[in-house]
Amino acid sequence: MASCSTCPSGSGCAHSTARGGDGQCSDPFAAQDKIIEQTLSQIKHKIFVMSGKGGVGKSSVTVNTAAALAKKGYKTGILDVDMHGPSVPNLLGLKTSVEVDEASGRMLPAPYDENLSVISMDSLLQDRDQAILWRGPKKSSAIRQFLADVKWGALDYLLIDSPPGTGDEHMTVLKSIPDAACVVVTTPQEISLADVRKAINFLQYADATIMGIVENMSGLVCPNCGTEIDIFKKGGGRELAKTYGLRFLGCIPLDPAAVVAADMGVPVVMLEKDGPAKKAFLDLAEAIIRASGDSLENLA
């Protein structure tokens, strides 16, 4: 039996019964799988940011953590796979559309600065108020295209921002990026923790690697007197991590400066003035660097 010259697995190809007469695999996903594998081989760490609950601030955590990593000198990318509510470009103040590399014909991620770039469905729309009316298969196809048709280049970190829940987008990311490390975001109150437990169960069932848990909206530091107020309680994320034997990566307090920065399209970690949220995100980036086994001395 002739081997498949498209698939990396050669003669052991699972598509061996679907080859054309020229020995090329006729499975439409096979060539794309190979390109995705080649693309991911240039990215040292893939971090999948998710939660079973909406409104916990996944995008804010993704953007500010990525910006903190970039600020520390790491080449970082953000892949926004929230098709129906992409907010990463707005949080970064990006208005530019995605361009195409003439040599390769592949899309180039929109640059934020020399160390941070982004791909989001929002950047591909002519009208950013347009709704995306897609079912699961089309969303999965788009995510695979973001991995195969985007020229990410060599990255230290790729952070993937996900929609709420445990649906098609999450399954596609975990299947396409099997070595992704998952960062689960929660808020301290029980209504959030209940859904996050389901997300952890989903990740365990999918045999995914869970890097750790982040508690967002963890108290409010008064900008006037510095007193900490536990608006949504505090410590639920830490207790959840302890219950499941997972790493607790850190807690991010509510900070009025972060709200203003988000509306300005500037990550709070990029503000000149120090503050509680800025410090917490820089600490979170350090925790992720340690959990990844990385250091600045090992920069690509």
Contacts in CASP RR format, 6 or more apart in sequence:
PFRMAT RR
TARGET T0000
AUTHOR 0000-0000-0000
METHOD contacts of the structure
MODEL  1
MASCSTCPSGSGCAHSTARGGDGQCSDPFAAQDKIIEQTLSQIKHKIFVM
SGKGGVGKSSVTVNTAAALAKKGYKTGILDVDMHGPSVPNLLGLKTSVEV
DEASGRMLPAPYDENLSVISMDSLLQDRDQAILWRGPKKSSAIRQFLADV
KWGALDYLLIDSPPGTGDEHMTVLKSIPDAACVVVTTPQEISLADVRKAI
NFLQYADATIMGIVENMSGLVCPNCGTEIDIFKKGGGRELAKTYGLRFLG
CIPLDPAAVVAADMGVPVVMLEKDGPAKKAFLDLAEAIIRASGDSLENLA
1 11 0 8 1.000
1 16 0 8 1.000
2 19 0 8 1.000
2 23 0 8 1.000
3 10 0 8 1.000
3 11 0 8 1.000
3 12 0 8 1.000
3 13 0 8 1.000
3 23 0 8 1.000
4 10 0 8 1.000
4 11 0 8 1.000
4 12 0 8 1.000
4 13 0 8 1.000
4 15 0 8 1.000
4 16 0 8 1.000
4 19 0 8 1.000
4 23 0 8 1.000
4 24 0 8 1.000
4 25 0 8 1.000
4 30 0 8 1.000
5 23 0 8 1.000
5 24 0 8 1.000
5 25 0 8 1.000
6 15 0 8 1.000
6 24 0 8 1.000
6 25 0 8 1.000
6 30 0 8 1.000
6 31 0 8 1.000
6 34 0 8 1.000
7 13 0 8 1.000
7 14 0 8 1.000
7 15 0 8 1.000
7 25 0 8 1.000
7 27 0 8 1.000
7 30 0 8 1.000
7 33 0 8 1.000
7 34 0 8 1.000
8 33 0 8 1.000
8 34 0 8 1.000
8 37 0 8 1.000
13 25 0 8 1.000
13 30 0 8 1.000
15 25 0 8 1.000
15 26 0 8 1.000
15 27 0 8 1.000
15 30 0 8 1.000
18 25 0 8 1.000
18 26 0 8 1.000
18 27 0 8 1.000
19 25 0 8 1.000
19 26 0 8 1.000
20 26 0 8 1.000
25 31 0 8 1.000
29 144 0 8 1.000
32 144 0 8 1.000
32 148 0 8 1.000
35 148 0 8 1.000
36 144 0 8 1.000
36 147 0 8 1.000
36 148 0 8 1.000
36 176 0 8 1.000
39 147 0 8 1.000
39 148 0 8 1.000
39 150 0 8 1.000
39 152 0 8 1.000
39 153 0 8 1.000
40 46 0 8 1.000
40 147 0 8 1.000
40 177 0 8 1.000
40 179 0 8 1.000
42 152 0 8 1.000
42 153 0 8 1.000
42 154 0 8 1.000
42 155 0 8 1.000
43 152 0 8 1.000
43 153 0 8 1.000
43 154 0 8 1.000
43 155 0 8 1.000
43 157 0 8 1.000
43 158 0 8 1.000
44 155 0 8 1.000
44 156 0 8 1.000
44 157 0 8 1.000
44 292 0 8 1.000
44 294 0 8 1.000
44 300 0 8 1.000
45 156 0 8 1.000
45 157 0 8 1.000
45 158 0 8 1.000
45 181 0 8 1.000
45 292 0 8 1.000
45 294 0 8 1.000
46 157 0 8 1.000
46 158 0 8 1.000
46 160 0 8 1.000
46 177 0 8 1.000
46 179 0 8 1.000
46 180 0 8 1.000
46 181 0 8 1.000
47 65 0 8 1.000
47 157 0 8 1.000
47 158 0 8 1.000
47 159 0 8 1.000
47 160 0 8 1.000
47 180 0 8 1.000
47 181 0 8 1.000
47 182 0 8 1.000
47 183 0 8 1.000
47 211 0 8 1.000
47 288 0 8 1.000
48 160 0 8 1.000
48 162 0 8 1.000
48 173 0 8 1.000
48 174 0 8 1.000
48 177 0 8 1.000
48 180 0 8 1.000
48 181 0 8 1.000
48 182 0 8 1.000
48 183 0 8 1.000
48 208 0 8 1.000
49 58 0 8 1.000
49 61 0 8 1.000
49 62 0 8 1.000
49 65 0 8 1.000
49 159 0 8 1.000
49 160 0 8 1.000
49 161 0 8 1.000
49 162 0 8 1.000
49 182 0 8 1.000
49 183 0 8 1.000
49 185 0 8 1.000
50 58 0 8 1.000
50 162 0 8 1.000
50 165 0 8 1.000
50 166 0 8 1.000
50 170 0 8 1.000
50 182 0 8 1.000
50 183 0 8 1.000
50 184 0 8 1.000
50 185 0 8 1.000
50 199 0 8 1.000
51 57 0 8 1.000
51 58 0 8 1.000
51 162 0 8 1.000
51 164 0 8 1.000
51 165 0 8 1.000
51 184 0 8 1.000
51 185 0 8 1.000
51 186 0 8 1.000
51 192 0 8 1.000
51 195 0 8 1.000
51 196 0 8 1.000
51 199 0 8 1.000
52 164 0 8 1.000
52 165 0 8 1.000
52 166 0 8 1.000
52 195 0 8 1.000
52 196 0 8 1.000
52 198 0 8 1.000
52 199 0 8 1.000
53 164 0 8 1.000
53 165 0 8 1.000
53 186 0 8 1.000
53 187 0 8 1.000
53 191 0 8 1.000
53 192 0 8 1.000
53 195 0 8 1.000
53 196 0 8 1.000
53 199 0 8 1.000
54 164 0 8 1.000
54 165 0 8 1.000
54 195 0 8 1.000
55 164 0 8 1.000
55 187 0 8 1.000
56 185 0 8 1.000
56 186 0 8 1.000
56 187 0 8 1.000
56 192 0 8 1.000
56 216 0 8 1.000
56 217 0 8 1.000
57 185 0 8 1.000
57 216 0 8 1.000
57 217 0 8 1.000
58 161 0 8 1.000
58 162 0 8 1.000
58 164 0 8 1.000
58 185 0 8 1.000
59 80 0 8 1.000
59 82 0 8 1.000
59 87 0 8 1.000
59 88 0 8 1.000
59 91 0 8 1.000
59 161 0 8 1.000
60 91 0 8 1.000
60 216 0 8 1.000
60 258 0 8 1.000
60 262 0 8 1.000
61 183 0 8 1.000
61 185 0 8 1.000
61 214 0 8 1.000
61 216 0 8 1.000
61 252 0 8 1.000
61 281 0 8 1.000
61 284 0 8 1.000
62 78 0 8 1.000
62 88 0 8 1.000
62 159 0 8 1.000
62 160 0 8 1.000
62 161 0 8 1.000
63 78 0 8 1.000
63 88 0 8 1.000
63 91 0 8 1.000
63 92 0 8 1.000
63 161 0 8 1.000
63 267 0 8 1.000
64 258 0 8 1.000
64 267 0 8 1.000
64 268 0 8 1.000
64 269 0 8 1.000
64 277 0 8 1.000
64 281 0 8 1.000
65 159 0 8 1.000
65 281 0 8 1.000
65 284 0 8 1.000
65 285 0 8 1.000
65 288 0 8 1.000
66 76 0 8 1.000
66 77 0 8 1.000
66 78 0 8 1.000
66 116 0 8 1.000
66 157 0 8 1.000
66 159 0 8 1.000
67 92 0 8 1.000
67 112 0 8 1.000
67 116 0 8 1.000
67 267 0 8 1.000
67 269 0 8 1.000
67 270 0 8 1.000
67 281 0 8 1.000
68 267 0 8 1.000
68 269 0 8 1.000
68 281 0 8 1.000
68 282 0 8 1.000
68 284 0 8 1.000
68 285 0 8 1.000
69 76 0 8 1.000
69 156 0 8 1.000
69 157 0 8 1.000
69 159 0 8 1.000
69 285 0 8 1.000
69 288 0 8 1.000
69 289 0 8 1.000
70 76 0 8 1.000
70 112 0 8 1.000
70 113 0 8 1.000
70 115 0 8 1.000
70 116 0 8 1.000
71 115 0 8 1.000
71 269 0 8 1.000
71 270 0 8 1.000
71 282 0 8 1.000
72 285 0 8 1.000
72 289 0 8 1.000
72 296 0 8 1.000
73 115 0 8 1.000
73 296 0 8 1.000
73 299 0 8 1.000
74 115 0 8 1.000
74 156 0 8 1.000
74 157 0 8 1.000
74 289 0 8 1.000
74 294 0 8 1.000
74 296 0 8 1.000
74 299 0 8 1.000
75 115 0 8 1.000
75 154 0 8 1.000
75 155 0 8 1.000
75 156 0 8 1.000
75 157 0 8 1.000
75 299 0 8 1.000
75 300 0 8 1.000
76 115 0 8 1.000
76 116 0 8 1.000
76 117 0 8 1.000
76 155 0 8 1.000
76 156 0 8 1.000
76 157 0 8 1.000
76 158 0 8 1.000
76 159 0 8 1.000
77 109 0 8 1.000
77 116 0 8 1.000
77 117 0 8 1.000
77 118 0 8 1.000
77 152 0 8 1.000
77 155 0 8 1.000
77 157 0 8 1.000
77 158 0 8 1.000
77 159 0 8 1.000
78 88 0 8 1.000
78 116 0 8 1.000
78 117 0 8 1.000
78 118 0 8 1.000
78 119 0 8 1.000
78 120 0 8 1.000
78 158 0 8 1.000
78 159 0 8 1.000
78 160 0 8 1.000
78 161 0 8 1.000
79 118 0 8 1.000
79 119 0 8 1.000
79 120 0 8 1.000
79 146 0 8 1.000
79 147 0 8 1.000
79 158 0 8 1.000
79 159 0 8 1.000
79 160 0 8 1.000
79 161 0 8 1.000
80 86 0 8 1.000
80 87 0 8 1.000
80 88 0 8 1.000
80 89 0 8 1.000
80 118 0 8 1.000
80 119 0 8 1.000
80 120 0 8 1.000
80 121 0 8 1.000
80 122 0 8 1.000
80 161 0 8 1.000
81 143 0 8 1.000
81 146 0 8 1.000
81 160 0 8 1.000
81 161 0 8 1.000
81 162 0 8 1.000
81 163 0 8 1.000
81 169 0 8 1.000
81 172 0 8 1.000
81 173 0 8 1.000
82 121 0 8 1.000
82 161 0 8 1.000
82 162 0 8 1.000
82 163 0 8 1.000
82 169 0 8 1.000
83 121 0 8 1.000
83 132 0 8 1.000
83 134 0 8 1.000
83 139 0 8 1.000
83 142 0 8 1.000
83 163 0 8 1.000
83 169 0 8 1.000
84 131 0 8 1.000
84 132 0 8 1.000
84 163 0 8 1.000
85 122 0 8 1.000
85 132 0 8 1.000
85 163 0 8 1.000
86 120 0 8 1.000
86 121 0 8 1.000
86 122 0 8 1.000
87 122 0 8 1.000
88 94 0 8 1.000
88 118 0 8 1.000
88 120 0 8 1.000
88 122 0 8 1.000
88 161 0 8 1.000
89 95 0 8 1.000
89 110 0 8 1.000
89 118 0 8 1.000
89 120 0 8 1.000
89 122 0 8 1.000
89 123 0 8 1.000
90 122 0 8 1.000
90 265 0 8 1.000
91 262 0 8 1.000
91 265 0 8 1.000
91 267 0 8 1.000
92 112 0 8 1.000
92 116 0 8 1.000
92 118 0 8 1.000
92 265 0 8 1.000
92 266 0 8 1.000
92 267 0 8 1.000
93 264 0 8 1.000
93 265 0 8 1.000
93 266 0 8 1.000
94 110 0 8 1.000
94 112 0 8 1.000
94 118 0 8 1.000
94 123 0 8 1.000
96 110 0 8 1.000
96 111 0 8 1.000
96 123 0 8 1.000
97 110 0 8 1.000
97 123 0 8 1.000
97 124 0 8 1.000
98 107 0 8 1.000
98 108 0 8 1.000
98 109 0 8 1.000
98 110 0 8 1.000
98 119 0 8 1.000
98 123 0 8 1.000
98 124 0 8 1.000
99 107 0 8 1.000
99 108 0 8 1.000
100 106 0 8 1.000
100 107 0 8 1.000
100 108 0 8 1.000
101 107 0 8 1.000
101 108 0 8 1.000
101 151 0 8 1.000
104 151 0 8 1.000
106 149 0 8 1.000
106 150 0 8 1.000
106 151 0 8 1.000
107 119 0 8 1.000
107 149 0 8 1.000
107 150 0 8 1.000
107 151 0 8 1.000
108 117 0 8 1.000
108 150 0 8 1.000
108 151 0 8 1.000
109 117 0 8 1.000
109 118 0 8 1.000
109 119 0 8 1.000
109 150 0 8 1.000
109 151 0 8 1.000
109 152 0 8 1.000
110 117 0 8 1.000
110 118 0 8 1.000
110 119 0 8 1.000
110 120 0 8 1.000
110 123 0 8 1.000
111 117 0 8 1.000
112 118 0 8 1.000
117 152 0 8 1.000
119 146 0 8 1.000
119 150 0 8 1.000
121 132 0 8 1.000
121 142 0 8 1.000
122 128 0 8 1.000
134 142 0 8 1.000
136 168 0 8 1.000
137 168 0 8 1.000
139 168 0 8 1.000
139 169 0 8 1.000
139 172 0 8 1.000
140 168 0 8 1.000
140 169 0 8 1.000
140 171 0 8 1.000
140 172 0 8 1.000
143 169 0 8 1.000
143 172 0 8 1.000
143 173 0 8 1.000
143 176 0 8 1.000
144 172 0 8 1.000
144 176 0 8 1.000
147 176 0 8 1.000
147 177 0 8 1.000
152 158 0 8 1.000
154 300 0 8 1.000
155 300 0 8 1.000
156 294 0 8 1.000
156 299 0 8 1.000
156 300 0 8 1.000
157 288 0 8 1.000
157 292 0 8 1.000
160 173 0 8 1.000
160 177 0 8 1.000
160 180 0 8 1.000
162 169 0 8 1.000
162 170 0 8 1.000
162 173 0 8 1.000
163 169 0 8 1.000
165 195 0 8 1.000
165 199 0 8 1.000
166 198 0 8 1.000
166 199 0 8 1.000
166 202 0 8 1.000
170 202 0 8 1.000
171 206 0 8 1.000
173 180 0 8 1.000
174 180 0 8 1.000
174 203 0 8 1.000
174 206 0 8 1.000
174 208 0 8 1.000
179 209 0 8 1.000
180 208 0 8 1.000
180 209 0 8 1.000
181 209 0 8 1.000
181 210 0 8 1.000
181 211 0 8 1.000
181 291 0 8 1.000
181 292 0 8 1.000
182 203 0 8 1.000
182 208 0 8 1.000
182 209 0 8 1.000
182 210 0 8 1.000
182 211 0 8 1.000
182 212 0 8 1.000
183 211 0 8 1.000
183 212 0 8 1.000
183 213 0 8 1.000
183 214 0 8 1.000
183 249 0 8 1.000
183 288 0 8 1.000
184 196 0 8 1.000
184 199 0 8 1.000
184 200 0 8 1.000
184 203 0 8 1.000
184 210 0 8 1.000
184 212 0 8 1.000
184 213 0 8 1.000
184 214 0 8 1.000
184 246 0 8 1.000
185 196 0 8 1.000
185 213 0 8 1.000
185 214 0 8 1.000
185 216 0 8 1.000
186 192 0 8 1.000
186 193 0 8 1.000
186 196 0 8 1.000
186 213 0 8 1.000
186 214 0 8 1.000
186 215 0 8 1.000
186 216 0 8 1.000
186 236 0 8 1.000
186 237 0 8 1.000
186 240 0 8 1.000
187 215 0 8 1.000
187 216 0 8 1.000
187 217 0 8 1.000
187 218 0 8 1.000
187 232 0 8 1.000
188 215 0 8 1.000
188 217 0 8 1.000
188 218 0 8 1.000
188 219 0 8 1.000
188 230 0 8 1.000
188 232 0 8 1.000
188 233 0 8 1.000
188 234 0 8 1.000
188 235 0 8 1.000
188 236 0 8 1.000
188 237 0 8 1.000
189 232 0 8 1.000
189 233 0 8 1.000
189 236 0 8 1.000
193 236 0 8 1.000
193 237 0 8 1.000
193 240 0 8 1.000
196 213 0 8 1.000
196 240 0 8 1.000
197 240 0 8 1.000
200 210 0 8 1.000
200 240 0 8 1.000
200 244 0 8 1.000
200 246 0 8 1.000
203 210 0 8 1.000
204 210 0 8 1.000
210 246 0 8 1.000
211 247 0 8 1.000
211 249 0 8 1.000
211 288 0 8 1.000
211 291 0 8 1.000
211 292 0 8 1.000
212 241 0 8 1.000
212 246 0 8 1.000
212 247 0 8 1.000
212 248 0 8 1.000
212 249 0 8 1.000
212 291 0 8 1.000
213 237 0 8 1.000
213 238 0 8 1.000
213 240 0 8 1.000
213 241 0 8 1.000
213 246 0 8 1.000
213 247 0 8 1.000
213 248 0 8 1.000
213 249 0 8 1.000
214 249 0 8 1.000
214 250 0 8 1.000
214 251 0 8 1.000
214 252 0 8 1.000
214 284 0 8 1.000
215 234 0 8 1.000
215 235 0 8 1.000
215 236 0 8 1.000
215 237 0 8 1.000
215 238 0 8 1.000
215 248 0 8 1.000
215 250 0 8 1.000
215 251 0 8 1.000
215 252 0 8 1.000
216 251 0 8 1.000
216 252 0 8 1.000
217 231 0 8 1.000
217 232 0 8 1.000
217 252 0 8 1.000
217 253 0 8 1.000
217 254 0 8 1.000
218 232 0 8 1.000
218 234 0 8 1.000
218 235 0 8 1.000
218 251 0 8 1.000
218 252 0 8 1.000
218 253 0 8 1.000
218 254 0 8 1.000
219 228 0 8 1.000
219 229 0 8 1.000
219 230 0 8 1.000
219 231 0 8 1.000
219 232 0 8 1.000
219 234 0 8 1.000
219 253 0 8 1.000
219 254 0 8 1.000
220 228 0 8 1.000
220 229 0 8 1.000
220 230 0 8 1.000
220 231 0 8 1.000
220 253 0 8 1.000
220 254 0 8 1.000
220 255 0 8 1.000
221 227 0 8 1.000
221 228 0 8 1.000
221 229 0 8 1.000
221 253 0 8 1.000
221 254 0 8 1.000
221 255 0 8 1.000
221 276 0 8 1.000
222 228 0 8 1.000
222 229 0 8 1.000
223 255 0 8 1.000
223 256 0 8 1.000
223 257 0 8 1.000
228 253 0 8 1.000
231 254 0 8 1.000
234 251 0 8 1.000
235 251 0 8 1.000
237 248 0 8 1.000
237 251 0 8 1.000
238 248 0 8 1.000
238 250 0 8 1.000
238 251 0 8 1.000
240 246 0 8 1.000
241 247 0 8 1.000
241 248 0 8 1.000
242 248 0 8 1.000
247 287 0 8 1.000
247 291 0 8 1.000
249 284 0 8 1.000
249 287 0 8 1.000
249 288 0 8 1.000
249 291 0 8 1.000
250 280 0 8 1.000
250 283 0 8 1.000
250 284 0 8 1.000
250 287 0 8 1.000
251 280 0 8 1.000
252 277 0 8 1.000
252 280 0 8 1.000
252 281 0 8 1.000
252 284 0 8 1.000
253 276 0 8 1.000
253 277 0 8 1.000
253 280 0 8 1.000
254 277 0 8 1.000
255 268 0 8 1.000
255 275 0 8 1.000
255 276 0 8 1.000
255 277 0 8 1.000
255 278 0 8 1.000
257 268 0 8 1.000
257 271 0 8 1.000
257 273 0 8 1.000
257 275 0 8 1.000
257 277 0 8 1.000
257 278 0 8 1.000
258 268 0 8 1.000
258 277 0 8 1.000
261 267 0 8 1.000
261 268 0 8 1.000
261 270 0 8 1.000
261 271 0 8 1.000
262 268 0 8 1.000
267 281 0 8 1.000
268 275 0 8 1.000
268 277 0 8 1.000
268 278 0 8 1.000
268 281 0 8 1.000
269 278 0 8 1.000
269 281 0 8 1.000
269 282 0 8 1.000
271 278 0 8 1.000
289 295 0 8 1.000
END
